[in-house]
Amino acid sequence: MAALYWFTQDLRISDNKILDGFLASDAPRYACYFVNPNWITTSESAMGKARWLFLKQSLCQLKASLSEYGVPLLIVIGNPTELLPALAKKLKISSLCFSNPVGFNESKQISAIRKALPNIMFKDHWSHTLFDQTLIQDIGGVNKSFSAFKKTLEASAVIEKLDNSAIENTQCLNDKAWLNESDITISYIDSLYETSQPLSIRANNQEIIGGCQSGLKHLKEYFASGAISHYKQTRNDLHGYRRTSLFSPWLANGSLSPRQVWQGIVRYEKEYEQNDSTYWLKFELLWREYFQWSAVEQGVQLFTFKGLSNSAPKTSFYPERYAKWCSGNTPYPLVNALMNQLNRTGFMSNRGRQIVASCFVNELHLDWRFGAKYFEKHLIDYDVASNWGNWQYIAGVGKDPRGGRKFNITKQAELYDKDGEFTSCWGGYENTLPLDSVDIAGWPLETQ
Ligand SMILES: Cc1cc2nc3c(=O)[nH]c(=O)nc-3n(C[C@H](O)[C@H](O)[C@H](O)COP(=O)(O)OP(=O)(O)OC[C@H]3O[C@@H](n4cnc5c(N)ncnc54)[C@H](O)[C@@H]3O)c2cc1C
């Protein structure tokens, strides 16, 4: 009987325990990946070009890596709840391997598939997080502030040590041969995007290439550069080479695991230096961890207007303001520059995300979920837990004990873009427009 590996947010070969067992098995082996049809429609929820390109590169590298083990990767457009049971029957599989998701919709899919395939052995594990669910349950879950969560973990939890081979490029893919990896589904999706020009992704003056091989290469180069030694001083910069780690795109689709990154930091601390900055990068990975487990705990509440709060945020329906925010035409040049950067590259710094999200909620008074959805469409590092969790935090409907975050845009510009270099570079001064084109003078009714 055959075995099937279902890839989701774990598009990598190394630090993937269940995959190790699967690859070592003598049974006929197949792998599959499902492209959500909503990602490729012409509607608003379709993936932005940069996000698709990053995913495409990740799938091509994975396919090439798997082919070295003689495992074909089937890339299918459709809903796994409907298609996976049929595929499993057709391939006569006896076991299905996968990594547990943190998202509500994805978890629902797994439950439905388990029901549809009662005679199949399910082999699952937690590979998108530093810890597994048992440990999180043992420390009492995430029903606490981030500080309390971090304190408990730092006091009691041990991150499993990986051997150095898990963070080395042990599998050497022939130059860029993986780029020629042909796949009928990928070619079809490619054809839906207007340009045939090979678009490359650049974030903070660095070329970003999706895939587990490229992720490990990026990891190695980041630590070799020594940039981590001053991470704490540069982490809030809006752009610039190696100001932050730029691990998020690979972490988001699992081309890199958080444990590989953690292990890279630990190794750097042992071999070179341990300081506030190396600690701070670990601290950020714990923030990521907090959002991941909060997503598991919150379920569907992660996407609801009130989130975890008891009262609804004060918003209204302003389609014009929303359109201006998306296209970078607000009265705020810094916000416009940041949105232009997102629209052109699929990336934005953490500080930038906080500024534009705060503007969306506090200046434009829009429903935060539309901002989160727009990020989902464009970010090459889109991650359900980190995205929706951070938006909730800023909108004041998450677990933030301070109840929301408001960033003063003028002050932020003075602090992080004093000479306007970032704003000019991304065309932020070019199309500033008033927030509303109809104001009180355009009000059609006279009062008595
Ligand atoms: C409104 C909003 C939406 C966001 N959406 C996403 C998203 O979809 N995907 C995503 O990965 N991150 C998201 N973030 C978090 C953060 O902005 C990015 O992780 C970070 O900018 C990625 O760049 P980096 O890898 O260079 O980060 P670094 O500063 O180098 O941090 C290292 C790693 O720590 C983690 N991390 C850092 N800050 C956060 C944070 N606030 N929350 C969760 N993890 C964090 C990331 O995995 C990151 O790769 C969002 C933040 C905000 C305010």
The ligand as an SDF file (V2000), in Angstrom:
LIG
                    3D

 53 58  0  0  0  0  0  0  0  0999 V2000
   -0.3670   44.4630   10.9220 C   0  0  0  0  0  0  0  0  0  0  0  0
    0.7390   43.4260   10.8950 C   0  0  0  0  0  0  0  0  0  0  0  0
    0.6240   42.3130   10.0650 C   0  0  0  0  0  0  0  0  0  0  0  0
    1.6360   41.3310   10.0560 C   0  0  0  0  0  0  0  0  0  0  0  0
    1.5070   40.2410    9.2200 N   0  0  0  0  0  0  0  0  0  0  0  0
    2.4600   39.2760    9.2260 C   0  0  0  0  0  0  0  0  0  0  0  0
    2.3500   38.1200    8.4070 C   0  0  0  0  0  0  0  0  0  0  0  0
    1.3660   37.9350    7.6540 O   0  0  0  0  0  0  0  0  0  0  0  0
    3.3630   37.2140    8.4330 N   0  0  0  0  0  0  0  0  0  0  0  0
    4.4500   37.3570    9.2500 C   0  0  0  0  0  0  0  0  0  0  0  0
    5.3430   36.5110    9.2330 O   0  0  0  0  0  0  0  0  0  0  0  0
    4.5680   38.4210   10.0660 N   0  0  0  0  0  0  0  0  0  0  0  0
    3.6230   39.3890   10.0830 C   0  0  0  0  0  0  0  0  0  0  0  0
    3.7720   40.4850   10.8930 N   0  0  0  0  0  0  0  0  0  0  0  0
    4.8920   40.5230   11.8510 C   0  0  0  0  0  0  0  0  0  0  0  0
    6.1650   41.2150   11.3560 C   0  0  0  0  0  0  0  0  0  0  0  0
    5.8580   42.4480   10.7820 O   0  0  0  0  0  0  0  0  0  0  0  0
    6.9680   40.3690   10.3600 C   0  0  0  0  0  0  0  0  0  0  0  0
    7.1410   39.0690   10.8640 O   0  0  0  0  0  0  0  0  0  0  0  0
    8.3550   40.9800   10.1210 C   0  0  0  0  0  0  0  0  0  0  0  0
    8.2440   42.2850    9.6630 O   0  0  0  0  0  0  0  0  0  0  0  0
    9.0940   40.1260    9.1080 C   0  0  0  0  0  0  0  0  0  0  0  0
   10.3560   40.6700    8.7840 O   0  0  0  0  0  0  0  0  0  0  0  0
   11.6840   39.9660    9.3080 P   0  0  0  0  0  0  0  0  0  0  0  0
   11.6620   38.5050    9.0610 O   0  0  0  0  0  0  0  0  0  0  0  0
   12.8180   40.7370    8.7540 O   0  0  0  0  0  0  0  0  0  0  0  0
   11.5320   40.2010   10.8800 O   0  0  0  0  0  0  0  0  0  0  0  0
   12.6030   40.2440   12.0380 P   0  0  0  0  0  0  0  0  0  0  0  0
   12.4660   41.5360   12.7270 O   0  0  0  0  0  0  0  0  0  0  0  0
   13.9450   39.8620   11.5770 O   0  0  0  0  0  0  0  0  0  0  0  0
   12.0480   39.1390   13.0560 O   0  0  0  0  0  0  0  0  0  0  0  0
   12.4320   37.7600   12.9840 C   0  0  0  0  0  0  0  0  0  0  0  0
   11.2130   36.8860   12.9360 C   0  0  0  0  0  0  0  0  0  0  0  0
   10.4370   37.0430   14.1190 O   0  0  0  0  0  0  0  0  0  0  0  0
    9.0450   36.9330   13.8080 C   0  0  0  0  0  0  0  0  0  0  0  0
    8.3670   38.1850   14.1690 N   0  0  0  0  0  0  0  0  0  0  0  0
    8.9150   39.4120   14.2930 C   0  0  0  0  0  0  0  0  0  0  0  0
    7.9690   40.3140   14.6660 N   0  0  0  0  0  0  0  0  0  0  0  0
    6.8080   39.6290   14.7640 C   0  0  0  0  0  0  0  0  0  0  0  0
    5.4790   39.9870   15.1050 C   0  0  0  0  0  0  0  0  0  0  0  0
    5.1270   41.2440   15.4450 N   0  0  0  0  0  0  0  0  0  0  0  0
    4.5340   39.0290   15.0530 N   0  0  0  0  0  0  0  0  0  0  0  0
    4.8310   37.7510   14.7190 C   0  0  0  0  0  0  0  0  0  0  0  0
    6.0700   37.3520   14.4050 N   0  0  0  0  0  0  0  0  0  0  0  0
    7.0520   38.2760   14.4280 C   0  0  0  0  0  0  0  0  0  0  0  0
    8.9460   36.6720   12.3210 C   0  0  0  0  0  0  0  0  0  0  0  0
    8.8350   35.2990   12.1130 O   0  0  0  0  0  0  0  0  0  0  0  0
   10.2610   37.2170   11.7820 C   0  0  0  0  0  0  0  0  0  0  0  0
   10.6760   36.5950   10.5980 O   0  0  0  0  0  0  0  0  0  0  0  0
    2.7740   41.4860   10.9150 C   0  0  0  0  0  0  0  0  0  0  0  0
    2.8750   42.6160   11.7150 C   0  0  0  0  0  0  0  0  0  0  0  0
    1.8770   43.5800   11.7080 C   0  0  0  0  0  0  0  0  0  0  0  0
    2.0220   44.7870   12.6010 C   0  0  0  0  0  0  0  0  0  0  0  0
  1  2  1  0
  2  3  1  0
  2 52  2  0
  3  4  2  0
  4  5  1  0
  4 50  1  0
  5  6  2  0
  6  7  1  0
  6 13  1  0
  7  8  2  0
  7  9  1  0
  9 10  1  0
 10 11  2  0
 10 12  1  0
 12 13  2  0
 13 14  1  0
 14 15  1  0
 14 50  1  0
 15 16  1  0
 16 17  1  0
 16 18  1  0
 18 19  1  0
 18 20  1  0
 20 21  1  0
 20 22  1  0
 22 23  1  0
 23 24  1  0
 24 25  2  0
 24 26  1  0
 24 27  1  0
 27 28  1  0
 28 29  2  0
 28 30  1  0
 28 31  1  0
 31 32  1  0
 32 33  1  0
 33 34  1  0
 33 48  1  0
 34 35  1  0
 35 36  1  0
 35 46  1  0
 36 37  1  0
 36 45  1  0
 37 38  2  0
 38 39  1  0
 39 40  1  0
 39 45  2  0
 40 41  1  0
 40 42  2  0
 42 43  1  0
 43 44  2  0
 44 45  1  0
 46 47  1  0
 46 48  1  0
 48 49  1  0
 50 51  2  0
 51 52  1  0
 52 53  1  0
M  END
$$$$
